[in-house]
Amino acid sequence: MLYRSCNSLKTFWGILLVFCLSGYFQKTTAQNPAAAKYVILITVDGMRSEMVSDPQMPAPTIKQIAQDGIYVKKVNCVAPSSTYPSHTSIITGALPVRHGIYYNTRFNGNGNYNPTNWYADSIRTQTIWGAAKKRGLTTASLLWPVSTHSKDIDINIPEYWSLEQGIDHVQYLRDHSTPAGIFDELEEQATGKLTSQNFNPYTRNREGRTGYMATYIMGKYRPNLMTIHFISTDYYQHKAGIHSNEVKMALSAVDYGINQVIEGLHRHQIADSTVVIVCGDHGFTDVSRLIAPNVWLAEAGLLTSDSLNWKAKFHGSGATMFLYLKEKNDKKTLRAVREKLQSLPDATRSLFRIVEQDELTRLGCSPDVSLAVEPILGVGVATNLTGADVVEQQSGKHGYLSPFDPTTLVAFGPGIPKKIINEINITDIAAFVTTLLGIPFDSPDGRLVEDMVRESACY
Ligand SMILES: [Zn+2]
């Protein structure tokens, strides 16, 4: 904190130099290694290592960050490698079993509608936003999953929209952004009028405008910690697989948004005191087929086609299906599920593995799950209850339990060495961020990877 509070005093730098030369500062920074006044943590949804390393991928800004700082080739995800559990693990350093966000949507046995995990108060463990606030730092966030109504984010445009038909999504976002009036201010000062058409998560047009918002907020409010989520890379990889030209266009749009953030830091003369971290929440794989495990439960009479009467039901999306029993200890039904899975034709049975409770526990999944069905690489899952149980479909998927879809990380700025690092866990990122900010943080399932920061904060 000394480093930060005195950095406007010219005389301080002279004293600092003397301390550095004498070795004094190394000792003090080992105890309080604050390196950055500001940290901007950016997620690029579905970012794969090839987006950094492949010369064909149009991401000049992300590649420049990797060149100027660290490039972590492989970031292992949590299980399942889904957007909301992963984002929450990034900001808590905890596995889903601890932070409580197991899926994008909560399992709701009473119908087809599974509510989305929008709200920050669903998170059961400390977040980096909370840790920053506790130390008197300021925070901001743009479009981050599971952030709605967070008490620890001073300026918050959350990821939040209504599933109701005919709703104006941008108005919805405006109504739930905090503090009141911030969304209008951003429109007036940074983006121009926003609509469901020009600020849409299912197009590429949201990304640049998100970058303009971030730049304005950093310029005017100077939050010490800002989190930002770019999303279109996820949508387009799902849609057409990981190698489509549309994915390149989405990556290019995201890269432009990040570029605006960095350019803004220079314009506001805070580039030297800001660390920018860009990482994914998970990677992606191409699939050519989907399996629909709830169809098997319906065939076995354990689930009606309207989903209302059930003894067993699979919950999940993307790449893993988790089995819930209406009565958690209903051994007879669990036996019936196993028998049905084993009775499938060999060609179908070879498309997935059954994941037992002990493995699920080890991975940090929900303790309420009786077993899971995980497809093999190249196969995804579908949630339909009727129709075909195996369908051909070319698309991109993530959300496996196995490490099929790791992500990646790049970062640069004060405190960051120039280095290539082979592998970290996604739960290590919270410790990285809080170390850079010099704030204490208890990372329950992660650790500071020391290669990611310079030994001394004396720059
Ligand atoms: Zn995602």
Residues whose N, C-alpha, C, O or C-beta is under 5 A from the ligand:
A	BS01	ZN	D45 G46 S82 T83 D234 D281
